[in-house]
Amino acid sequence: LPDVFRKLELRFAAEGHKAELISLKTGDAFPFSRIPVVPQKTGYTGVWEGIEDFDFSAVYFDAEFNALYEAKDSVISSMNENSQGKPIMLAQGIFPENDHIRLYDCSFEVELPYAEKLVFSTRYDCGENADISTIRCLIPENLSSFKVYTAKDDNSWRETEHSIDGSYIVVDTENSDNRIAIVKCLDLRLLSVLAAVLFIVVFISLFVIIIIKKRKKQIV
């Protein structure tokens, strides 16, 4: 065979990097251990496209493999922190264009019952093309009983289910959501205890007053 048919070439190419060329003889085997490492790209995982379907046990023709990147799941935080240095907010998901959360003031237009009070609200921005799966919001200090609300750009606030992970409120949010609010609720257990104590105090006071009046009548 002419030399042009005796030799072939495997080409491994990644955007922004010089292609790696490997020459072989026709019919040679190419061990997986010699396959170049996919160049790293921040925030992404990479593989050589088509490499799994290629027969490297005996190579008979030229082939080209391009790096295929996929954004990887990660956690980013807000630059805003509390007095102990904990981020106010964390977000888990895929963030191709951002490495932190930006927080902004926002209005909370919900009519709350007398026993509830807004303690925190913010609009958050995780960057374009973000795919958010979970939002974590730091629980305000000395807050034990609360509700969580989320909303979209139209300020359509709605109460949202949540869980607690350490000192953070965890919300499985929709991608279109970009607002979160925390509303303090009066602890009904404490209210019940206070009511019971008040009842006991009033009862004892009335009992003492009745006894005093009876004693006065006996003296007269």
Buried (B, 14 or more C-beta within 10 A) or exposed (E): EEEEEEBBEBEBBBEEBEEBEBEBEEEBEBEEEEBBEBBEBEBBEBEBBEBEEBEBEEBEEEBBBEBBBEBBEEEBBBEBEEEEEEBBBBBBBBBBEBEBBBBEEBEBEBEBEEEBEEBBBBBBBBBEEBEBEBBBBBBBEEBEBBBBBBBBEEEEBEEBEBEEEEEBBBBEBEEEBBBBBBBBBEEEEEEEEEEEEEEEEEEEEEEEEEEEEEEEEEEE
